[in-house]
Amino acid sequence: MFSRLFAPRVTAHAHCDLPCGVYDPAQARIEAESVKAVQEKMAGNDDPHYQARATVIKEQRAELAKHHVSVLWSDYFKAPHFEKYPQLHQLVNDTLKALSAAKASTDPATGQKALDLIAEIDKIFWETKKA
């Protein structure tokens, strides 16, 4: 009797853990842009304290970008997306690896590579939103 009394009256279905509108690759892009900007600024300043602070900020931002990409992969993208975009698993993996490389590097080219890969994820993401 209690199970019927407290049973939901309406069942809602969403392809992600919340109705869409909470996910956006822009979050990863913004963090990756910060990584690249810090890498560029590090090249122009030899002060060891500045370098240490910049390294911490760069690594934090790279981790945040990795988090946002991982959340898209695990919570937003679903089986139909992976079927339509078979390269998506590899693209996400490559993006996470590129962000790890940018985290470990002061070369802005590594930050740019991560940004380029995030742009590919962004393109697929917005295509899925149109469907």
KOLSE-456167 format. One record per atom (N, C-alpha, C): atom name; residue in three letters; residue number from 1; x, y, z. Coordinates in Angstrom, 1 decimal, decimal comma. Layout:
N
CA ALA NUM X Y Z .
...
***
This chain:
131
N MET 1 0,8 -1,2 0,0 .
CA MET 1 0,0 0,0 0,0 .
C MET 1 0,9 1,3 0,0 .
N PHE 2 1,9 1,3 0,8 .
CA PHE 2 2,8 2,5 0,9 .
C PHE 2 3,5 2,7 -0,5 .
N SER 3 3,9 1,6 -1,1 .
CA SER 3 4,6 1,8 -2,4 .
C SER 3 3,7 2,4 -3,4 .
N ARG 4 2,4 2,1 -3,4 .
CA ARG 4 1,5 2,7 -4,4 .
C ARG 4 1,2 4,2 -4,0 .
N LEU 5 1,2 4,4 -2,7 .
CA LEU 5 0,9 5,8 -2,2 .
C LEU 5 2,0 6,7 -2,6 .
N PHE 6 3,3 6,2 -2,5 .
CA PHE 6 4,4 7,1 -2,8 .
C PHE 6 5,0 6,9 -4,1 .
N ALA 7 4,4 6,1 -5,0 .
CA ALA 7 4,9 5,9 -6,3 .
C ALA 7 4,7 7,2 -7,1 .
N PRO 8 5,7 7,4 -8,0 .
CA PRO 8 5,6 8,7 -8,8 .
C PRO 8 4,4 8,6 -9,8 .
N ARG 9 3,8 9,7 -9,9 .
CA ARG 9 2,6 9,8 -10,8 .
C ARG 9 3,0 10,0 -12,2 .
N VAL 10 4,1 10,7 -12,4 .
CA VAL 10 4,6 11,0 -13,7 .
C VAL 10 6,1 10,5 -13,8 .
N THR 11 6,5 9,9 -14,9 .
CA THR 11 7,8 9,5 -15,1 .
C THR 11 8,5 10,4 -16,1 .
N ALA 12 9,6 11,0 -15,8 .
CA ALA 12 10,3 11,9 -16,7 .
C ALA 12 11,5 11,1 -17,2 .
N HIS 13 11,8 11,4 -18,5 .
CA HIS 13 13,0 10,8 -19,1 .
C HIS 13 13,9 11,9 -19,6 .
N ALA 14 15,2 11,8 -19,4 .
CA ALA 14 16,2 12,7 -19,9 .
C ALA 14 17,4 11,9 -20,3 .
N HIS 15 18,0 12,3 -21,4 .
CA HIS 15 19,2 11,5 -21,8 .
C HIS 15 20,4 11,8 -21,0 .
N CYS 16 20,3 12,8 -20,1 .
CA CYS 16 21,4 13,1 -19,2 .
C CYS 16 20,9 13,1 -17,8 .
N ASP 17 21,8 13,4 -16,8 .
CA ASP 17 21,3 13,3 -15,4 .
C ASP 17 20,4 14,5 -15,0 .
N LEU 18 20,3 15,5 -15,8 .
CA LEU 18 19,4 16,6 -15,6 .
C LEU 18 18,8 17,0 -16,9 .
N PRO 19 17,7 17,6 -17,0 .
CA PRO 19 17,2 18,1 -18,3 .
C PRO 19 18,3 19,0 -18,9 .
N CYS 20 18,5 18,9 -20,2 .
CA CYS 20 19,6 19,6 -20,8 .
C CYS 20 19,5 21,1 -20,6 .
N GLY 21 20,7 21,7 -20,7 .
CA GLY 21 20,8 23,1 -20,5 .
C GLY 21 21,9 23,3 -19,5 .
N VAL 22 22,4 22,3 -18,8 .
CA VAL 22 23,4 22,5 -17,8 .
C VAL 22 24,8 22,2 -18,3 .
N TYR 23 24,9 21,5 -19,5 .
CA TYR 23 26,2 21,1 -20,0 .
C TYR 23 26,6 22,1 -21,2 .
N ASP 24 27,9 22,4 -21,2 .
CA ASP 24 28,3 23,2 -22,3 .
C ASP 24 29,9 23,1 -22,4 .
N PRO 25 30,4 22,8 -23,6 .
CA PRO 25 31,8 22,7 -23,7 .
C PRO 25 32,6 24,0 -23,5 .
N ALA 26 31,8 25,1 -23,5 .
CA ALA 26 32,4 26,4 -23,2 .
C ALA 26 33,2 26,4 -21,9 .
N GLN 27 32,7 25,7 -20,9 .
CA GLN 27 33,4 25,6 -19,6 .
C GLN 27 34,8 25,1 -19,8 .
N ALA 28 34,9 24,0 -20,5 .
CA ALA 28 36,3 23,5 -20,8 .
C ALA 28 37,1 24,4 -21,6 .
N ARG 29 36,5 25,1 -22,6 .
CA ARG 29 37,2 26,0 -23,5 .
C ARG 29 37,8 27,2 -22,7 .
N ILE 30 37,0 27,7 -21,8 .
CA ILE 30 37,4 28,9 -21,0 .
C ILE 30 38,6 28,5 -20,1 .
N GLU 31 38,6 27,3 -19,5 .
CA GLU 31 39,7 26,9 -18,7 .
C GLU 31 40,9 26,6 -19,5 .
N ALA 32 40,7 26,0 -20,7 .
CA ALA 32 41,9 25,8 -21,6 .
C ALA 32 42,5 27,1 -22,1 .
N GLU 33 41,6 28,1 -22,4 .
CA GLU 33 42,1 29,4 -22,8 .
C GLU 33 43,0 30,0 -21,7 .
N SER 34 42,6 29,8 -20,5 .
CA SER 34 43,4 30,2 -19,3 .
C SER 34 44,8 29,5 -19,3 .
N VAL 35 44,8 28,2 -19,6 .
CA VAL 35 46,0 27,5 -19,6 .
C VAL 35 47,0 28,1 -20,6 .
N LYS 36 46,5 28,3 -21,8 .
CA LYS 36 47,3 28,8 -22,9 .
C LYS 36 47,8 30,2 -22,6 .
N ALA 37 46,9 31,0 -22,0 .
CA ALA 37 47,3 32,4 -21,6 .
C ALA 37 48,4 32,4 -20,6 .
N VAL 38 48,3 31,5 -19,6 .
CA VAL 38 49,3 31,4 -18,6 .
C VAL 38 50,6 31,0 -19,2 .
N GLN 39 50,6 30,0 -20,1 .
CA GLN 39 51,8 29,5 -20,8 .
C GLN 39 52,4 30,7 -21,5 .
N GLU 40 51,7 31,5 -22,2 .
CA GLU 40 52,2 32,7 -22,9 .
C GLU 40 52,8 33,7 -22,0 .
N LYS 41 52,2 33,9 -20,9 .
CA LYS 41 52,7 34,9 -19,9 .
C LYS 41 54,0 34,4 -19,2 .
N MET 42 54,1 33,1 -19,0 .
CA MET 42 55,2 32,5 -18,4 .
C MET 42 56,5 32,7 -19,2 .
N ALA 43 56,3 32,7 -20,5 .
CA ALA 43 57,5 32,9 -21,4 .
C ALA 43 58,1 34,3 -21,3 .
N GLY 44 57,3 35,3 -20,8 .
CA GLY 44 57,8 36,6 -20,7 .
C GLY 44 58,2 37,1 -19,3 .
N ASN 45 58,3 36,1 -18,4 .
CA ASN 45 58,7 36,5 -17,0 .
C ASN 45 59,5 35,4 -16,4 .
N ASP 46 60,7 35,8 -16,0 .
CA ASP 46 61,7 34,8 -15,4 .
C ASP 46 61,7 34,8 -13,9 .
N ASP 47 60,9 35,6 -13,3 .
CA ASP 47 60,9 35,6 -11,8 .
C ASP 47 60,4 34,3 -11,3 .
N PRO 48 61,2 33,6 -10,4 .
CA PRO 48 60,9 32,3 -9,9 .
C PRO 48 59,5 32,2 -9,2 .
N HIS 49 59,2 33,3 -8,4 .
CA HIS 49 58,0 33,3 -7,7 .
C HIS 49 56,8 33,4 -8,7 .
N TYR 50 56,9 34,2 -9,7 .
CA TYR 50 55,9 34,3 -10,7 .
C TYR 50 55,7 33,0 -11,4 .
N GLN 51 56,8 32,3 -11,8 .
CA GLN 51 56,8 31,0 -12,5 .
C GLN 51 56,1 30,0 -11,6 .
N ALA 52 56,4 30,0 -10,3 .
CA ALA 52 55,7 29,0 -9,4 .
C ALA 52 54,2 29,3 -9,3 .
N ARG 53 53,8 30,5 -9,1 .
CA ARG 53 52,4 30,8 -9,1 .
C ARG 53 51,7 30,5 -10,4 .
N ALA 54 52,3 30,9 -11,5 .
CA ALA 54 51,8 30,6 -12,8 .
C ALA 54 51,6 29,1 -13,0 .
N THR 55 52,6 28,3 -12,6 .
CA THR 55 52,5 26,9 -12,8 .
C THR 55 51,3 26,3 -12,0 .
N VAL 56 51,1 26,8 -10,8 .
CA VAL 56 50,0 26,3 -10,0 .
C VAL 56 48,6 26,6 -10,7 .
N ILE 57 48,5 27,9 -11,1 .
CA ILE 57 47,3 28,3 -11,8 .
C ILE 57 47,1 27,5 -13,1 .
N LYS 58 48,1 27,3 -13,9 .
CA LYS 58 48,0 26,6 -15,1 .
C LYS 58 47,5 25,1 -14,9 .
N GLU 59 48,1 24,5 -13,9 .
CA GLU 59 47,8 23,1 -13,6 .
C GLU 59 46,3 23,0 -13,0 .
N GLN 60 45,9 24,0 -12,2 .
CA GLN 60 44,5 24,0 -11,7 .
C GLN 60 43,6 24,1 -12,9 .
N ARG 61 43,8 25,0 -13,8 .
CA ARG 61 42,9 25,3 -14,9 .
C ARG 61 42,9 24,1 -15,9 .
N ALA 62 44,0 23,4 -16,1 .
CA ALA 62 44,0 22,3 -16,9 .
C ALA 62 43,2 21,1 -16,3 .
N GLU 63 43,3 21,0 -15,0 .
CA GLU 63 42,5 20,0 -14,3 .
C GLU 63 41,0 20,3 -14,4 .
N LEU 64 40,6 21,6 -14,3 .
CA LEU 64 39,2 22,0 -14,4 .
C LEU 64 38,7 21,7 -15,9 .
N ALA 65 39,6 22,0 -16,8 .
CA ALA 65 39,2 21,7 -18,2 .
C ALA 65 39,0 20,2 -18,4 .
N LYS 66 39,9 19,4 -17,9 .
CA LYS 66 39,8 17,9 -18,0 .
C LYS 66 38,5 17,5 -17,3 .
N HIS 67 38,1 18,1 -16,2 .
CA HIS 67 36,9 17,7 -15,5 .
C HIS 67 35,7 18,0 -16,4 .
N HIS 68 35,7 19,2 -17,0 .
CA HIS 68 34,5 19,5 -17,8 .
C HIS 68 34,4 18,6 -19,0 .
N VAL 69 35,5 18,3 -19,6 .
CA VAL 69 35,4 17,3 -20,8 .
C VAL 69 35,0 16,0 -20,3 .
N SER 70 35,5 15,5 -19,2 .
CA SER 70 35,1 14,2 -18,6 .
C SER 70 33,6 14,2 -18,3 .
N VAL 71 33,0 15,2 -17,7 .
CA VAL 71 31,6 15,3 -17,4 .
C VAL 71 30,8 15,2 -18,7 .
N LEU 72 31,2 15,9 -19,7 .
CA LEU 72 30,5 15,8 -21,0 .
C LEU 72 30,5 14,4 -21,5 .
N TRP 73 31,6 13,7 -21,4 .
CA TRP 73 31,7 12,3 -21,9 .
C TRP 73 30,9 11,4 -21,1 .
N SER 74 30,9 11,6 -19,7 .
CA SER 74 30,2 10,6 -18,9 .
C SER 74 28,8 10,9 -18,7 .
N ASP 75 28,4 12,2 -18,6 .
CA ASP 75 27,0 12,5 -18,3 .
C ASP 75 26,2 13,0 -19,4 .
N TYR 76 26,8 13,7 -20,4 .
CA TYR 76 26,0 14,2 -21,5 .
C TYR 76 25,9 13,2 -22,7 .
N PHE 77 27,0 12,9 -23,2 .
CA PHE 77 27,0 12,0 -24,4 .
C PHE 77 26,6 10,6 -24,1 .
N LYS 78 25,7 10,1 -24,9 .
CA LYS 78 25,1 8,8 -24,7 .
C LYS 78 25,3 7,9 -25,9 .
N ALA 79 24,8 6,7 -25,8 .
CA ALA 79 25,0 5,7 -26,9 .
C ALA 79 24,6 6,2 -28,3 .
N PRO 80 23,5 6,9 -28,4 .
CA PRO 80 23,2 7,4 -29,8 .
C PRO 80 24,2 8,4 -30,3 .
N HIS 81 24,8 9,1 -29,4 .
CA HIS 81 25,8 10,1 -29,9 .
C HIS 81 27,1 9,4 -30,3 .
N PHE 82 27,4 8,3 -29,6 .
CA PHE 82 28,6 7,6 -29,9 .
C PHE 82 28,4 6,8 -31,2 .
N GLU 83 27,2 6,4 -31,5 .
CA GLU 83 26,9 5,7 -32,7 .
C GLU 83 27,0 6,6 -33,9 .
N LYS 84 26,4 7,8 -33,7 .
CA LYS 84 26,5 8,8 -34,8 .
C LYS 84 27,9 9,4 -35,0 .
N TYR 85 28,6 9,5 -33,9 .
CA TYR 85 30,0 10,1 -34,0 .
C TYR 85 31,0 9,1 -33,5 .
N PRO 86 31,3 8,0 -34,2 .
CA PRO 86 32,2 7,0 -33,7 .
C PRO 86 33,6 7,4 -33,3 .
N GLN 87 34,0 8,6 -33,7 .
CA GLN 87 35,3 9,2 -33,3 .
C GLN 87 35,2 9,8 -32,0 .
N LEU 88 34,1 9,9 -31,4 .
CA LEU 88 33,9 10,7 -30,1 .
C LEU 88 34,7 10,2 -29,0 .
N HIS 89 34,7 8,9 -28,8 .
CA HIS 89 35,5 8,3 -27,7 .
C HIS 89 37,0 8,7 -27,8 .
N GLN 90 37,5 8,5 -29,0 .
CA GLN 90 38,9 8,8 -29,3 .
C GLN 90 39,2 10,3 -29,1 .
N LEU 91 38,2 11,1 -29,6 .
CA LEU 91 38,4 12,6 -29,5 .
C LEU 91 38,4 13,0 -28,1 .
N VAL 92 37,6 12,5 -27,2 .
CA VAL 92 37,6 12,8 -25,8 .
C VAL 92 38,9 12,4 -25,2 .
N ASN 93 39,3 11,1 -25,5 .
CA ASN 93 40,6 10,7 -24,9 .
C ASN 93 41,8 11,5 -25,4 .
N ASP 94 41,8 11,9 -26,7 .
CA ASP 94 42,9 12,7 -27,2 .
C ASP 94 42,8 14,1 -26,5 .
N THR 95 41,6 14,6 -26,2 .
CA THR 95 41,5 15,9 -25,6 .
C THR 95 42,0 15,9 -24,2 .
N LEU 96 41,7 14,8 -23,4 .
CA LEU 96 42,2 14,7 -22,1 .
C LEU 96 43,7 14,5 -22,0 .
N LYS 97 44,2 13,8 -23,0 .
CA LYS 97 45,7 13,6 -23,0 .
C LYS 97 46,4 15,0 -23,4 .
N ALA 98 45,7 15,7 -24,3 .
CA ALA 98 46,3 17,1 -24,7 .
C ALA 98 46,2 18,0 -23,5 .
N LEU 99 45,2 17,9 -22,7 .
CA LEU 99 45,1 18,8 -21,5 .
C LEU 99 46,2 18,4 -20,5 .
N SER 100 46,4 17,1 -20,4 .
CA SER 100 47,5 16,6 -19,5 .
C SER 100 48,8 17,2 -20,0 .
N ALA 101 49,0 17,1 -21,3 .
CA ALA 101 50,3 17,6 -21,8 .
C ALA 101 50,4 19,1 -21,6 .
N ALA 102 49,3 19,9 -21,8 .
CA ALA 102 49,4 21,3 -21,5 .
C ALA 102 49,6 21,6 -20,0 .
N LYS 103 49,1 20,8 -19,2 .
CA LYS 103 49,3 20,9 -17,8 .
C LYS 103 50,8 20,8 -17,4 .
N ALA 104 51,4 19,9 -18,1 .
CA ALA 104 52,8 19,6 -17,8 .
C ALA 104 53,8 20,5 -18,6 .
N SER 105 53,3 21,4 -19,4 .
CA SER 105 54,2 22,1 -20,3 .
C SER 105 54,0 23,6 -20,2 .
N THR 106 55,1 24,3 -20,5 .
CA THR 106 55,0 25,8 -20,6 .
C THR 106 54,8 26,3 -22,1 .
N ASP 107 54,8 25,3 -23,0 .
CA ASP 107 54,7 25,6 -24,4 .
C ASP 107 53,2 25,9 -24,8 .
N PRO 108 52,9 27,2 -25,3 .
CA PRO 108 51,6 27,5 -25,6 .
C PRO 108 51,0 26,6 -26,8 .
N ALA 109 51,9 26,0 -27,5 .
CA ALA 109 51,4 25,1 -28,6 .
C ALA 109 50,6 23,9 -28,0 .
N THR 110 51,0 23,5 -26,8 .
CA THR 110 50,2 22,4 -26,1 .
C THR 110 48,8 22,9 -25,7 .
N GLY 111 48,8 24,1 -25,2 .
CA GLY 111 47,5 24,7 -24,9 .
C GLY 111 46,6 24,9 -26,1 .
N GLN 112 47,2 25,3 -27,2 .
CA GLN 112 46,4 25,4 -28,5 .
C GLN 112 45,9 24,1 -29,0 .
N LYS 113 46,7 23,1 -28,9 .
CA LYS 113 46,2 21,7 -29,3 .
C LYS 113 45,0 21,3 -28,5 .
N ALA 114 45,1 21,5 -27,2 .
CA ALA 114 43,9 21,2 -26,4 .
C ALA 114 42,7 22,0 -26,8 .
N LEU 115 42,9 23,3 -27,1 .
CA LEU 115 41,8 24,2 -27,5 .
C LEU 115 41,2 23,7 -28,8 .
N ASP 116 42,1 23,3 -29,8 .
CA ASP 116 41,6 22,8 -31,0 .
C ASP 116 40,7 21,5 -30,9 .
N LEU 117 41,1 20,6 -30,0 .
CA LEU 117 40,4 19,4 -29,8 .
C LEU 117 39,1 19,7 -29,0 .
N ILE 118 39,1 20,6 -28,1 .
CA ILE 118 37,8 21,1 -27,5 .
C ILE 118 36,9 21,7 -28,5 .
N ALA 119 37,4 22,4 -29,4 .
CA ALA 119 36,5 22,9 -30,5 .
C ALA 119 35,9 21,8 -31,3 .
N GLU 120 36,5 20,7 -31,5 .
CA GLU 120 35,9 19,6 -32,2 .
C GLU 120 34,8 19,0 -31,4 .
N ILE 121 35,0 18,9 -30,1 .
CA ILE 121 34,0 18,4 -29,2 .
C ILE 121 32,8 19,3 -29,2 .
N ASP 122 33,1 20,6 -29,1 .
CA ASP 122 32,1 21,6 -29,2 .
C ASP 122 31,2 21,5 -30,4 .
N LYS 123 31,8 21,3 -31,5 .
CA LYS 123 31,1 21,2 -32,8 .
C LYS 123 30,1 20,0 -32,7 .
N ILE 124 30,6 18,8 -32,2 .
CA ILE 124 29,7 17,7 -32,1 .
C ILE 124 28,6 17,9 -31,1 .
N PHE 125 29,0 18,5 -30,0 .
CA PHE 125 28,0 18,8 -28,9 .
C PHE 125 26,8 19,6 -29,5 .
N TRP 126 27,1 20,7 -30,2 .
CA TRP 126 26,1 21,6 -30,7 .
C TRP 126 25,3 20,9 -31,8 .
N GLU 127 25,9 20,0 -32,6 .
CA GLU 127 25,1 19,2 -33,5 .
C GLU 127 24,1 18,3 -32,8 .
N THR 128 24,5 17,7 -31,7 .
CA THR 128 23,6 16,8 -30,9 .
C THR 128 22,5 17,6 -30,3 .
N LYS 129 22,7 18,9 -30,0 .
CA LYS 129 21,7 19,7 -29,4 .
C LYS 129 20,6 20,1 -30,4 .
N LYS 130 21,0 20,1 -31,7 .
CA LYS 130 20,0 20,4 -32,8 .
C LYS 130 19,1 19,2 -33,1 .
N ALA 131 19,6 18,0 -32,8 .
CA ALA 131 18,8 16,8 -33,1 .
C ALA 131 17,6 16,6 -32,2 .
***
